């Protein structure tokens, strides 16, 4: 649906945001991630500056 709204050529990437908190479902596998689809207005003018991105360190769940 997003491709039809923004155009397939504007799709940039998919980010998986994983986490280990929230509800614990007993009758199904719990959702422990969100899929974030990234689109840009103009792919030809898009610029990514890796040095300017704030990053959160990945913390694996304790076993």
C-alpha positions in Angstrom: 0.0 0.0 0.0 2.8 2.4 0.8 4.4 1.8 -2.6 1.2 2.9 -4.2 1.0 6.0 -2.1 4.7 7.1 -2.2 6.0 5.2 -5.2 8.2 2.1 -5.1 11.2 4.2 -6.2 10.9 6.1 -2.9 11.3 3.0 -0.7 14.7 3.2 1.0 14.9 0.6 3.7 13.3 -1.5 6.4 14.3 -1.1 10.0 13.5 -3.9 12.6 13.2 -2.4 16.1 13.5 -5.3 18.5 12.8 -5.1 22.2 12.4 -7.5 25.1 9.7 -5.9 27.2 5.9 -5.6 27.2 3.1 -8.1 27.5 3.7 -11.8 27.7 1.0 -13.6 25.6 0.0 -17.0 26.7 -1.9 -18.2 23.6 0.5 -17.0 20.9 4.1 -15.9 20.2 4.4 -12.4 21.6 5.4 -9.5 19.3 8.9 -8.4 20.2 9.7 -6.2 17.2 8.3 -3.5 15.0 8.9 -3.2 11.3 9.6 0.4 10.2 9.4 1.1 6.5 11.5 4.1 5.4 10.5 6.2 2.4 12.1 9.4 1.1 10.6 12.2 -0.8 13.3 12.3 -3.5 15.7 9.4 -3.8 18.0 11.3 -6.0 18.5 14.0 -3.4 18.6 11.7 -0.3 21.8 12.0 1.7 22.7 9.7 4.6 25.3 10.9 7.1 26.4 8.0 9.3 28.3 10.2 11.7 25.1 12.2 12.6 23.0 9.2 13.4 22.3 8.6 17.1 22.6 5.0 17.9 21.3 3.0 20.8 23.6 0.0 21.8 21.9 -3.4 21.3 21.4 -5.1 24.6 20.6 -8.8 24.2 18.1 -10.2 26.6 19.5 -11.9 29.7 19.3 -15.7 29.6 
